[in-house]
Amino acid sequence: MIETDSRVTARTLYRWLRPAAVAASLLLLGYGVLRLIDGFDGHRDKSGWAWLTGHSLFLLGIVLFAVVIVELRGLLLVTSPRQKTLTDVAAGAGMVGAAGFVWVILGDLFPRFADAVPPPDLVLLGGPALFELGLLTLLIRAVVVRLLPVWAPVLVLAGFVAIAVNLDLLPIGAALVFGGLLPLRPSALRRAA
C-alpha cells in the first residue's frame, strides 16, 4: 500500500515533537528538584550552583516547549487544517508566553540584564498565562483530531495548576506535564495521518 503525502509528512517533519516534549518536561523536573535543594536551608542563593543550574535547565526547557508548540502547530495544520486561525492564535500566544518566560529567566540568571531591561508586570503575569493557554489549546485540538487521548491535556493542566499553587510543587507539576505529553509519539501520528 502506498502512503499518502500527509502520512509521510506527519512522520517525517514532526519526528522531534515527542523528544522535545519529553526533554522539556524532564528539564522542568530537574529545575523543580534543584529549586527544592536550593531552598533546604531556608533561603535561595541566587549565585549558588543549584539556582544557576536550575534556571539554566528551566531556560532550556522553555526553549524546547517552544519547539513543541511550533511542531504541534504544524502537525495540526497538516492533519486538520480547518481550524487554522485557532491553531495559529494558540501557537502565537504560546510563543509570546515562552518569550516572556525567557525574558524573566534571563533576568534571573543575569542580574545586569534584569537591571537593563526589567520585565514589566504584564510580562510577569501574562507570559506564563499565554504560554499555558496556548499550549493547552493546541493539546485540546490534538485531542479533537485524535492525536492525543482526552486525559493528556487534563494532566498538563493539573501540572500547571500545581506549579501555580506553590512553586515547591514544581517536581509534581513537571511529572504531570511529562505524563500528559508522553503520548505524543510516532504511532499516534501514524494513526492520525
C-alpha distance (Angstrom), angle and dihedral (degrees) to the residues before:
residue distance angle dihedral
M1 . . .
I2 3.81 . .
E3 3.78 114.9 .
T4 3.76 119.9 -130.7
D5 3.79 120.2 -113.7
S6 3.82 92.4 -106.9
R7 3.82 91.7 58.0
V8 3.77 92.6 50.3
T9 3.82 91.1 44.0
A10 3.81 93.5 49.2
R11 3.81 92.9 52.2
T12 3.79 97.4 39.0
L13 3.79 104.5 41.1
Y14 3.79 99.1 36.7
R15 3.78 101.2 42.7
W16 3.84 90.2 115.6
L17 3.80 93.8 58.4
R18 3.80 97.4 89.7
P19 3.83 97.4 37.9
A20 3.81 90.1 50.3
A21 3.83 91.4 47.6
V22 3.81 93.1 48.7
A23 3.81 93.7 44.6
A24 3.83 92.6 46.9
S25 3.81 91.0 51.4
L26 3.81 92.5 47.4
L27 3.81 91.4 48.7
L28 3.81 88.7 51.7
L29 3.81 88.4 50.5
G30 3.81 90.5 50.5
Y31 3.80 90.2 50.7
G32 3.80 90.3 50.6
V33 3.81 93.3 50.4
L34 3.81 92.5 47.3
R35 3.79 89.9 47.9
L36 3.81 89.6 56.0
I37 3.82 91.6 46.8
D38 3.80 90.2 49.9
G39 3.80 91.0 52.8
F40 3.81 98.0 48.4
D41 3.81 91.8 100.7
G42 3.80 93.1 50.8
H43 3.80 99.2 -99.5
R44 3.78 138.0 61.2
D45 3.81 118.7 -120.1
K46 3.81 107.1 -145.6
S47 3.79 90.6 -163.4
G48 3.80 95.7 45.4
W49 3.79 126.7 107.0
A50 3.83 94.8 -112.2
W51 3.82 93.0 52.7
L52 3.79 94.6 45.4
T53 3.81 95.4 42.5
G54 3.79 92.4 44.4
H55 3.78 93.5 50.6
S56 3.81 90.6 46.0
L57 3.82 88.7 54.4
F58 3.81 89.4 47.5
L59 3.81 91.1 51.3
L60 3.81 92.3 50.5
G61 3.81 89.6 45.6
I62 3.80 92.9 54.0
V63 3.81 90.7 48.4
L64 3.81 88.9 52.8
F65 3.81 91.2 47.1
A66 3.82 86.2 55.4
V67 3.81 87.7 53.9
V68 3.82 88.6 51.3
I69 3.81 90.4 51.8
V70 3.81 92.5 50.3
E71 3.81 93.7 45.1
L72 3.80 93.6 45.3
R73 3.81 91.0 48.8
G74 3.79 90.8 52.8
L75 3.78 93.1 46.7
L76 3.79 92.3 49.0
L77 3.79 91.4 50.3
V78 3.81 90.3 51.5
T79 3.81 96.2 45.6
S80 3.81 99.0 35.1
P81 3.81 113.7 13.7
R82 3.83 94.8 167.0
Q83 3.79 95.3 89.6
K84 3.80 96.3 46.1
T85 3.80 95.1 139.5
L86 3.81 93.9 52.2
T87 3.80 91.1 45.4
D88 3.81 92.5 48.6
V89 3.82 93.8 46.6
A90 3.82 91.7 48.3
A91 3.80 91.8 48.0
G92 3.81 90.9 46.9
A93 3.81 91.7 50.3
G94 3.79 90.7 48.4
M95 3.79 92.2 50.0
V96 3.82 93.6 47.5
G97 3.80 88.4 49.5
A98 3.81 91.6 48.4
A99 3.82 89.4 50.6
G100 3.81 88.8 51.9
F101 3.80 90.2 51.6
V102 3.81 90.6 49.7
W103 3.82 90.4 50.8
V104 3.80 91.9 52.7
I105 3.82 94.5 43.4
L106 3.81 91.9 49.8
G107 3.80 87.5 52.2
D108 3.81 90.0 52.0
L109 3.79 92.1 49.1
F110 3.80 96.7 41.6
P111 3.82 113.9 35.0
R112 3.82 91.7 -170.3
F113 3.79 88.9 58.5
A114 3.81 89.6 50.6
D115 3.80 90.5 50.2
A116 3.80 92.6 47.4
V117 3.81 97.0 46.7
P118 3.80 110.6 12.6
P119 3.79 112.7 -170.1
P120 3.80 114.4 -112.2
D121 3.79 119.7 -123.2
L122 3.81 89.2 -102.6
V123 3.81 90.1 63.1
L124 3.81 92.5 44.4
L125 3.81 93.1 52.0
G126 3.79 103.5 24.7
G127 3.79 99.1 42.4
P128 3.80 97.7 66.8
A129 3.81 91.6 40.3
L130 3.82 93.1 51.9
F131 3.80 91.7 45.6
E132 3.79 93.3 50.8
L133 3.80 95.2 41.5
G134 3.80 92.4 48.3
L135 3.80 94.6 48.0
L136 3.80 93.5 44.2
T137 3.81 91.7 49.6
L138 3.80 90.3 52.8
L139 3.80 90.8 47.9
I140 3.81 91.5 50.6
R141 3.80 88.8 49.6
A142 3.81 87.2 52.0
V143 3.81 89.3 54.1
V144 3.81 91.1 50.5
V145 3.82 91.8 54.2
R146 3.82 91.0 42.9
L147 3.78 98.1 -110.8
L148 3.80 91.3 122.6
P149 3.79 136.9 27.5
V150 3.81 115.1 -105.3
W151 3.81 93.0 -110.7
A152 3.84 94.3 58.9
P153 3.84 98.2 80.2
V154 3.81 88.9 40.7
L155 3.82 89.8 59.9
V156 3.81 91.5 46.8
L157 3.81 90.5 49.9
A158 3.81 90.7 48.5
G159 3.81 88.5 51.7
F160 3.80 92.2 50.7
V161 3.81 90.8 47.8
A162 3.81 91.8 50.2
I163 3.80 90.6 52.2
A164 3.82 91.8 47.0
V165 3.81 92.0 50.3
N166 3.80 93.9 54.1
L167 3.81 130.1 -10.2
D168 3.81 88.4 -141.9
L169 3.82 85.4 70.3
L170 3.82 90.0 63.9
P171 3.83 94.4 111.8
I172 3.82 91.4 51.8
G173 3.79 91.7 44.1
A174 3.80 91.5 48.4
A175 3.81 90.7 49.9
L176 3.81 89.8 52.8
V177 3.82 91.4 48.4
F178 3.81 88.7 48.9
G179 3.81 90.6 52.3
G180 3.79 91.6 48.8
L181 3.80 94.7 49.5
L182 3.81 97.0 41.0
P183 3.84 94.4 85.9
L184 3.83 89.9 65.3
R185 3.80 91.5 103.9
P186 3.80 136.5 141.2
S187 3.83 93.6 -103.9
A188 3.82 89.4 58.6
L189 3.79 88.9 51.1
R190 3.81 91.6 50.5
R191 3.82 91.6 51.4
A192 3.79 92.1 50.5
A193 3.79 97.0 44.5
